Amino acid sequence: MDEDGDGRADRFELVDEAGAVERVTRAPPPGSDPDGVLVLAVDGIPYDVFAEAQREGRFAALFPASRLLAPFPSLTDVAFTTILRTAPSAAYEDKYYDRAAGEVRGGLSERIAGDYRWLAPFHAVLDWEQPSTWGGAVYLVPGRVAEAELVAAAEFIRASDDPELVVYLGSTDGLGHEEGWGALRAHLRRVDEVLTRLLAEGLGDRRVVLFSDHGMSDGGSRRFDLETALERGGYRLADRIEGPADVVVPAYGLIGSIQLYTACGEEAGVARALVAGAGADFAVWLEGGEVAAVDAAGSADPLGRDPGAYPELARRVAAGLRYPTPHPANVFISLAPGWHYGLRLFEPFVSLAGTHGAGTYRQSVGFLASSVDRTPAWVEAAEVYPWLGLSRPPVEPPPFAAPCAGGTGR
């Protein structure tokens, strides 16, 4: 219940089967700095879905959510390393091309074995996440996996005596990909019920923060024909770069953007070839250290989009091209709504109902909500960390090293 009328619940009662109050827990005062912290990171929940749940009276212990604007591309590894202020990930999403070694690394085998954590250091900040072996099952039985994950996470929270906990619910991303916003709405109701119970059991006296790393589109999707677009432009999809026509794409999840590794000097040619393909929205690359862009319409300013549909696009693209991964791609494609690209192996198992990765509002905007702080209406991913209340010092990102600065051609 909301005793002080500030718009968030601040008294939590644990009631037994007979209706008697067993325990009363009170929330910390607004703006305070309580000793205990519970951060619940819920992957891939769009702001609009979470805000709708709050309007229905759910997540009453939290002040109204902010829109959390993900980096570009709006992908989990990029977003979480930015939000949690860790060292950058080796890949934008699980796989990358190592130019020095001339090979693609990372991927499905590392994911199943749990070795993917070295690809994305943000995992070291998480006190709990689902076992790596659950990852593939979320696309086969997404609802069951999401429910099992929530139960296991709650059991861990109850058993832990750590005053600071960061718990990650990752199956919501697969749930959104496979079943769309309707399934996310239903699962958020379950998350709210579990969280309400945990707060009444005594966790309500902590700083409680929920956030999602990016958004999720809603609706069907078609596969972008990357191979044909490249071939029509005189390029080819390859496993390694050995000549100017070779393009490497470390495809993994079915997402709304593509990160490409091209021979140095071929960026503009590859970008123009790809935006000619059905489903491409725009392409970007660095030219002489400055952002260059082209879109399917041949616009004079391809990044000068409606900010309501493409929030802070030009600035996010500039930062995304300079994301300080040790293995940067040099051309990025943002696909139009209703289109995706990824590892073809996944296609038969996923009836894609939503995705993320592109520069659009729906795919880019997650949420941030706190039980202690009234957060701003909009929060950039890079601005989130202080709101979490964690004692761990943030890691400053290394300087960006342009992939073609040496002019090697590969």
Secondary structure as UniProt FT lines:
FT   STRAND          11..15
FT   TURN            17..18
FT   STRAND          21..26
FT   TURN            30..31
FT   STRAND          37..42
FT   TURN            43..44
FT   HELIX           47..55
FT   TURN            56..57
FT   TURN            60..61
FT   STRAND          66..69
FT   HELIX           76..83
FT   TURN            84..85
FT   STRAND          95..98
FT   TURN            99..102
FT   STRAND          103..106
FT   HELIX           108..113
FT   HELIX           115..118
FT   HELIX           121..125
FT   HELIX           132..134
FT   HELIX           136..139
FT   HELIX           142..159
FT   STRAND          164..169
FT   HELIX           171..200
FT   TURN            201..202
FT   HELIX           203..205
FT   STRAND          207..211
FT   STRAND          222..223
FT   HELIX           226..232
FT   TURN            233..234
FT   STRAND          236..237
FT   TURN            244..245
FT   STRAND          246..248
FT   STRAND          257..262
FT   TURN            264..265
FT   HELIX           267..275
FT   TURN            278..279
FT   STRAND          280..287
FT   TURN            288..289
FT   STRAND          290..295
FT   TURN            296..297
FT   TURN            302..303
FT   TURN            307..309
FT   TURN            311..312
FT   HELIX           313..321
FT   STRAND          331..335
FT   TURN            337..338
FT   STRAND          339..341
FT   HELIX           344..349
FT   HELIX           361..364
FT   STRAND          365..370
FT   STRAND          378..380
FT   HELIX           381..383
FT   HELIX           385..388
FT   TURN            403..406
//
